[in-house]
Amino acid sequence: MNHLPEPTRAVRLPDGTHAYADQIPATYAGPQVVHQHIHQAAPDKTVQRIALGSGVGAGAVAAGVYFGPLLVGALTAIAANIAMLAFLALILAWGVHTVVKSIGSPNAAAAVKNVRKARRKRH
């Protein structure tokens, strides 16, 4: 039931001096190699890795980094324009339909006759 912190340990170095254990540099573990397949890479890295693997070089990597997001932005802008044009065409078609429907109905013909009668009575 000891609630006190554990004391830091002193270590005697090969040259005879003492150092605390938490101040000793860690031993070198060697390089860490991560083996990753091309299909496990992030989508934006796949083109770059294929380019580097085929020996194309930094030009293809730079083009992939630059033109990838540029292409996505351009396609998004094109899709937004097409959606706006489709919405405008829908509104115009609805307006033409409404006008044609109101002109071609029997009520519209009766309204035109009433307007003509009212004009004749005024003059």
Short mmCIF file of the C-alpha atoms (twelve columns), coordinates in Angstrom:
data_MODEL
# 
_entry.id   MODEL 
# 
loop_
_atom_site.group_PDB 
_atom_site.id 
_atom_site.type_symbol 
_atom_site.label_atom_id 
_atom_site.label_alt_id 
_atom_site.label_comp_id 
_atom_site.label_asym_id 
_atom_site.label_seq_id 
_atom_site.Cartn_x 
_atom_site.Cartn_y 
_atom_site.Cartn_z 
_atom_site.pdbx_PDB_model_num 
ATOM 1   C CA . MET A 1   0.000   0.000  0.000   1 
ATOM 2   C CA . ASN A 2   2.688   2.382  -0.986  1 
ATOM 3   C CA . HIS A 3   1.228   5.416  -2.738  1 
ATOM 4   C CA . LEU A 4   4.487   7.204  -3.286  1 
ATOM 5   C CA . PRO A 5   5.975   7.401  -6.791  1 
ATOM 6   C CA . GLU A 6   8.723   4.972  -7.601  1 
ATOM 7   C CA . PRO A 7   12.188  6.566  -7.347  1 
ATOM 8   C CA . THR A 8   14.151  7.035  -10.555 1 
ATOM 9   C CA . ARG A 9   16.961  4.556  -10.971 1 
ATOM 10  C CA . ALA A 10  20.554  5.546  -11.544 1 
ATOM 11  C CA . VAL A 11  22.616  3.592  -14.056 1 
ATOM 12  C CA . ARG A 12  26.391  3.345  -14.121 1 
ATOM 13  C CA . LEU A 13  27.727  3.947  -17.634 1 
ATOM 14  C CA . PRO A 14  30.753  2.105  -19.092 1 
ATOM 15  C CA . ASP A 15  32.953  5.180  -18.542 1 
ATOM 16  C CA . GLY A 16  32.182  5.095  -14.810 1 
ATOM 17  C CA . THR A 17  29.792  8.025  -14.634 1 
ATOM 18  C CA . HIS A 18  26.241  7.750  -13.444 1 
ATOM 19  C CA . ALA A 19  23.079  8.746  -15.270 1 
ATOM 20  C CA . TYR A 20  19.400  8.379  -14.572 1 
ATOM 21  C CA . ALA A 21  17.665  5.603  -16.505 1 
ATOM 22  C CA . ASP A 22  15.150  7.942  -18.133 1 
ATOM 23  C CA . GLN A 23  17.978  10.072 -19.588 1 
ATOM 24  C CA . ILE A 24  19.782  7.265  -21.406 1 
ATOM 25  C CA . PRO A 25  19.232  7.319  -25.153 1 
ATOM 26  C CA . ALA A 26  17.233  4.415  -26.536 1 
ATOM 27  C CA . THR A 27  19.051  1.702  -28.417 1 
ATOM 28  C CA . TYR A 28  18.919  1.850  -32.210 1 
ATOM 29  C CA . ALA A 29  16.358  -0.634 -33.516 1 
ATOM 30  C CA . GLY A 30  17.289  -0.290 -37.199 1 
ATOM 31  C CA . PRO A 31  15.203  0.950  -40.100 1 
ATOM 32  C CA . GLN A 32  11.533  0.084  -40.123 1 
ATOM 33  C CA . VAL A 33  10.387  -1.131 -43.517 1 
ATOM 34  C CA . VAL A 34  6.683   -1.004 -44.282 1 
ATOM 35  C CA . HIS A 35  5.647   -3.301 -47.093 1 
ATOM 36  C CA . GLN A 36  2.554   -1.950 -48.841 1 
ATOM 37  C CA . HIS A 37  0.994   -3.096 -52.067 1 
ATOM 38  C CA . ILE A 38  -0.083  -0.625 -54.748 1 
ATOM 39  C CA . HIS A 39  -3.783  -1.345 -54.230 1 
ATOM 40  C CA . GLN A 40  -3.478  -0.543 -50.514 1 
ATOM 41  C CA . ALA A 41  -2.289  2.993  -51.143 1 
ATOM 42  C CA . ALA A 42  -4.534  6.004  -50.861 1 
ATOM 43  C CA . PRO A 43  -6.279  6.862  -54.154 1 
ATOM 44  C CA . ASP A 44  -4.271  10.047 -54.673 1 
ATOM 45  C CA . LYS A 45  -1.018  8.147  -54.179 1 
ATOM 46  C CA . THR A 46  -1.771  5.274  -56.572 1 
ATOM 47  C CA . VAL A 47  -1.038  7.237  -59.752 1 
ATOM 48  C CA . GLN A 48  2.146   8.588  -58.237 1 
ATOM 49  C CA . ARG A 49  3.365   5.139  -57.228 1 
ATOM 50  C CA . ILE A 50  2.588   3.684  -60.636 1 
ATOM 51  C CA . ALA A 51  4.454   6.575  -62.258 1 
ATOM 52  C CA . LEU A 52  7.465   6.140  -60.008 1 
ATOM 53  C CA . GLY A 53  7.391   2.358  -60.377 1 
ATOM 54  C CA . SER A 54  7.356   2.518  -64.161 1 
ATOM 55  C CA . GLY A 55  10.309  4.915  -64.208 1 
ATOM 56  C CA . VAL A 56  8.387   7.873  -65.624 1 
ATOM 57  C CA . GLY A 57  9.760   10.178 -62.974 1 
ATOM 58  C CA . ALA A 58  8.886   13.272 -61.065 1 
ATOM 59  C CA . GLY A 59  7.079   14.953 -63.961 1 
ATOM 60  C CA . ALA A 60  4.280   12.411 -63.868 1 
ATOM 61  C CA . VAL A 61  4.085   12.636 -60.091 1 
ATOM 62  C CA . ALA A 62  3.864   16.422 -60.228 1 
ATOM 63  C CA . ALA A 63  1.213   16.208 -62.948 1 
ATOM 64  C CA . GLY A 64  -0.801  13.767 -60.846 1 
ATOM 65  C CA . VAL A 65  -0.575  15.988 -57.808 1 
ATOM 66  C CA . TYR A 66  -1.476  19.153 -59.730 1 
ATOM 67  C CA . PHE A 67  -3.984  17.980 -62.330 1 
ATOM 68  C CA . GLY A 68  -5.835  15.480 -60.126 1 
ATOM 69  C CA . PRO A 69  -7.624  18.053 -57.953 1 
ATOM 70  C CA . LEU A 70  -7.873  20.401 -60.930 1 
ATOM 71  C CA . LEU A 71  -9.752  17.754 -62.896 1 
ATOM 72  C CA . VAL A 72  -12.102 17.086 -59.976 1 
ATOM 73  C CA . GLY A 73  -12.826 20.797 -59.655 1 
ATOM 74  C CA . ALA A 74  -13.486 21.193 -63.374 1 
ATOM 75  C CA . LEU A 75  -15.842 18.209 -63.472 1 
ATOM 76  C CA . THR A 76  -17.703 19.536 -60.438 1 
ATOM 77  C CA . ALA A 77  -18.136 22.928 -62.098 1 
ATOM 78  C CA . ILE A 78  -19.390 21.299 -65.301 1 
ATOM 79  C CA . ALA A 79  -21.875 19.173 -63.338 1 
ATOM 80  C CA . ALA A 80  -23.142 22.255 -61.498 1 
ATOM 81  C CA . ASN A 81  -23.657 24.110 -64.806 1 
ATOM 82  C CA . ILE A 82  -25.539 21.178 -66.327 1 
ATOM 83  C CA . ALA A 83  -27.742 20.923 -63.225 1 
ATOM 84  C CA . MET A 84  -28.540 24.648 -63.424 1 
ATOM 85  C CA . LEU A 85  -29.406 24.400 -67.116 1 
ATOM 86  C CA . ALA A 86  -31.640 21.385 -66.455 1 
ATOM 87  C CA . PHE A 87  -33.450 23.316 -63.700 1 
ATOM 88  C CA . LEU A 88  -33.922 26.310 -66.010 1 
ATOM 89  C CA . ALA A 89  -35.258 24.059 -68.788 1 
ATOM 90  C CA . LEU A 90  -37.683 22.483 -66.324 1 
ATOM 91  C CA . ILE A 91  -39.035 25.881 -65.260 1 
ATOM 92  C CA . LEU A 92  -39.364 27.062 -68.867 1 
ATOM 93  C CA . ALA A 93  -41.129 23.858 -69.888 1 
ATOM 94  C CA . TRP A 94  -43.528 24.227 -66.961 1 
ATOM 95  C CA . GLY A 95  -44.257 27.828 -67.983 1 
ATOM 96  C CA . VAL A 96  -44.897 26.911 -71.626 1 
ATOM 97  C CA . HIS A 97  -47.111 24.010 -70.539 1 
ATOM 98  C CA . THR A 98  -49.135 26.259 -68.251 1 
ATOM 99  C CA . VAL A 99  -49.629 28.918 -70.932 1 
ATOM 100 C CA . VAL A 100 -50.604 26.403 -73.613 1 
ATOM 101 C CA . LYS A 101 -52.945 24.636 -71.240 1 
ATOM 102 C CA . SER A 102 -54.684 27.875 -70.239 1 
ATOM 103 C CA . ILE A 103 -55.016 29.109 -73.836 1 
ATOM 104 C CA . GLY A 104 -56.314 25.832 -75.211 1 
ATOM 105 C CA . SER A 105 -58.971 25.127 -72.568 1 
ATOM 106 C CA . PRO A 106 -62.698 25.851 -73.000 1 
ATOM 107 C CA . ASN A 107 -62.532 28.333 -70.130 1 
ATOM 108 C CA . ALA A 108 -59.902 30.317 -72.020 1 
ATOM 109 C CA . ALA A 109 -62.108 30.426 -75.135 1 
ATOM 110 C CA . ALA A 110 -65.056 31.644 -73.048 1 
ATOM 111 C CA . ALA A 111 -62.858 34.282 -71.412 1 
ATOM 112 C CA . VAL A 112 -61.733 35.565 -74.833 1 
ATOM 113 C CA . LYS A 113 -65.383 35.837 -75.952 1 
ATOM 114 C CA . ASN A 114 -66.301 37.750 -72.791 1 
ATOM 115 C CA . VAL A 115 -63.434 40.184 -73.304 1 
ATOM 116 C CA . ARG A 116 -64.519 40.794 -76.943 1 
ATOM 117 C CA . LYS A 117 -68.144 41.401 -75.858 1 
ATOM 118 C CA . ALA A 118 -66.982 43.851 -73.190 1 
ATOM 119 C CA . ARG A 119 -64.933 45.791 -75.744 1 
ATOM 120 C CA . ARG A 120 -67.849 46.035 -78.154 1 
ATOM 121 C CA . LYS A 121 -70.133 47.371 -75.445 1 
ATOM 122 C CA . ARG A 122 -67.640 50.105 -74.502 1 
ATOM 123 C CA . HIS A 123 -67.229 51.421 -78.024 1 
# 
